[in-house]
Amino acid sequence: PGKGSKLPEPVGLLLTSDRGATWKKISLTGKVDFHTLETVGDEIYGADSGSGELMYSNNSGKSWSKRGKYTFQDIAPNPKRTGSVLAIKDGQLFTSTDALKSFKKMQAQISIDAIDWSGSSLLAISDKSLYRSKDSGATWKKLNTMPAPLGSLTQSSQLIAVVMNGAIYSSTNGGKNFKKFVN
């Protein structure tokens, strides 16, 4: 929390339903500082920056289980299958069907920096390029190559957003073209 905030440090998991005007405490208040959160439905995967633990909840954050040290660069829970998640470590793609209790390495034709589900397909960043997979990461099709390496990746049903050179770029046509976001 920022200076002057009445929230405890660390805040744990909070929920807002009014665009950040008010916050409701869900769990782990005063115990966990999440720096990574990935959600799909009632499932939440979170990395506690204090302990370095990967944590998992299947009930919207009411209770949590530990999954060991968080060693992944990115994780992407499958929106179609509970407990199914893909993870990136050192550019390699890993898959799990038990909410990251165990995982196995997949063979991928590209080195992956970031990953996210988009409906029933996957989006991935590899250096300057954006890729799509329609077969859960077995094969990849290049959508676009940008002038500089890409950072974060996120998407919604209306757009794909990436970070490049500290600025946000968005695409409303499935990654074919990107425009710099101007606020």
C-alpha positions in Angstrom: 0.0 0.0 0.0 1.0 3.6 -0.6 2.0 6.2 2.0 -1.0 7.1 4.1 -2.9 4.0 3.2 -4.9 2.3 6.0 -4.2 -1.1 4.5 -1.8 -3.5 6.3 1.5 -4.5 4.8 1.4 -6.8 3.0 -2.2 -6.6 1.7 -2.7 -10.2 0.8 -5.6 -10.7 -1.7 -8.0 -7.9 -2.2 -11.1 -7.5 -4.5 -12.6 -4.5 -6.0 -15.9 -4.4 -7.9 -16.0 -0.6 -8.4 -12.8 0.0 -10.4 -10.6 0.5 -7.4 -12.7 2.9 -5.4 -13.2 0.4 -2.6 -11.4 -2.8 -1.7 -12.6 -5.9 0.2 -10.1 -8.2 2.0 -10.3 -11.8 0.8 -7.4 -13.6 2.4 -3.8 -13.6 3.6 -3.9 -10.0 4.8 -0.7 -9.1 6.6 0.9 -12.4 5.4 1.5 -12.4 1.6 2.7 -9.9 -0.9 1.5 -11.2 -4.3 3.6 -9.9 -7.2 2.1 -12.3 -9.7 -1.5 -13.2 -10.0 -3.2 -15.3 -12.7 -6.8 -16.2 -12.6 -9.4 -18.2 -14.5 -12.8 -18.7 -12.9 -12.4 -19.7 -9.3 -8.7 -20.6 -9.8 -5.9 -18.2 -8.7 -2.2 -18.8 -9.1 -0.1 -16.3 -7.1 3.6 -15.8 -6.4 4.4 -14.5 -2.9 7.3 -12.1 -3.2 8.2 -12.5 0.5 8.6 -16.3 0.6 9.1 -17.0 -3.1 6.3 -19.6 -2.9 3.9 -20.3 -5.8 0.4 -20.5 -4.3 -2.8 -21.9 -5.6 -6.5 -21.4 -4.8 -9.5 -23.2 -6.3 -12.1 -21.2 -4.4 -11.5 -17.6 -5.4 -8.7 -17.0 -2.9 -10.6 -18.1 0.3 -8.0 -20.8 1.0 -4.6 -21.5 -0.5 -2.1 -24.4 -1.0 1.6 -24.0 -1.6 3.2 -25.4 -4.8 6.9 -24.8 -4.1 9.3 -22.1 -5.1 8.0 -19.9 -8.0 10.6 -20.4 -10.7 8.5 -19.6 -13.8 8.6 -16.4 -15.8 4.9 -16.6 -16.7 2.0 -18.9 -16.1 -1.3 -19.3 -18.1 -4.2 -21.2 -16.6 -6.4 -22.9 -19.2 -9.9 -21.3 -19.3 -11.4 -24.6 -20.5 -10.0 -27.1 -17.9 -9.7 -26.7 -14.2 -6.2 -27.4 -12.9 -4.7 -27.2 -16.4 -1.9 -24.6 -16.7 1.0 -23.8 -19.0 4.2 -22.2 -17.6 7.4 -20.7 -19.0 10.8 -21.3 -17.5 14.0 -20.3 -19.3 12.1 -20.0 -22.6 10.8 -23.5 -22.4 7.1 -24.4 -22.2 5.8 -26.7 -19.4 2.3 -28.2 -18.9 0.4 -29.3 -15.8 -3.0 -30.9 -15.4 -2.9 -30.9 -11.5 -2.6 -27.1 -10.8 1.2 -27.2 -10.9 1.6 -30.0 -8.3 3.6 -31.6 -11.1 4.5 -30.5 -14.6 6.3 -31.8 -17.7 8.3 -30.1 -20.4 6.7 -29.7 -23.8 8.6 -29.5 -27.1 8.1 -26.0 -28.6 9.5 -24.7 -31.8 10.1 -21.3 -30.4 11.7 -19.8 -27.2 8.8 -18.3 -25.2 9.0 -15.1 -23.1 5.4 -14.6 -22.1 2.1 -16.6 -22.7 -1.6 -16.0 -22.3 -4.8 -17.8 -23.4 -7.1 -16.1 -25.9 -10.3 -18.1 -25.9 -9.3 -21.6 -27.0 -6.0 -20.6 -28.5 -2.7 -19.4 -27.0 -0.7 -16.2 -27.6 3.0 -16.1 -26.9 5.8 -13.6 -27.2 9.2 -14.7 -28.4 11.7 -11.7 -28.5 10.1 -9.3 -31.0 7.4 -11.6 -32.3 3.9 -12.5 -31.3 2.7 -16.0 -32.0 -0.6 -18.0 -31.8 -1.2 -21.7 -31.2 -4.5 -23.4 -31.8 -3.3 -26.8 -30.5 -2.3 -25.9 -26.9 1.3 -25.0 -27.7 2.3 -27.9 -30.0 2.7 -25.7 -33.0 2.9 -21.9 -33.5 2.0 -19.4 -36.2 3.7 -16.0 -36.3 1.2 -13.1 -36.1 3.5 -10.1 -36.1 7.1 -9.0 -35.6 7.7 -5.6 -33.9 10.7 -3.3 -34.1 11.9 -4.1 -30.5 11.7 -6.9 -28.0 8.2 -7.3 -26.4 7.6 -7.5 -22.6 4.3 -8.2 -21.0 1.4 -9.7 -22.8 -2.3 -9.6 -22.0 -5.6 -9.9 -23.9 -9.3 -9.6 -23.8 -12.1 -10.5 -26.2 -11.6 -7.1 -27.9 -7.8 -6.5 -27.9 -4.3 -7.8 -27.4 -1.9 -5.6 -25.5 1.9 -5.8 -25.3 4.7 -3.7 -23.8 7.5 -2.5 -26.0 10.2 0.0 -24.9 8.2 0.9 -21.8 5.0 1.8 -23.8 1.8 -0.1 -24.2 0.7 -1.1 -27.7 -2.7 -2.6 -28.5 -4.2 -4.5 -31.4 -7.9 -4.8 -32.1 -7.4 -7.1 -35.2 -6.0 -10.2 -33.6 -2.3 -9.1 -33.5 -2.0 -8.1 -37.2 -1.4 -4.4 -36.4 -0.5 -2.6 -33.2 -1.0 1.1 -32.2 0.8 2.8 -29.3 -1.7 3.4 -26.5 -2.0 7.1 -25.8 -3.8 8.2 -22.6 
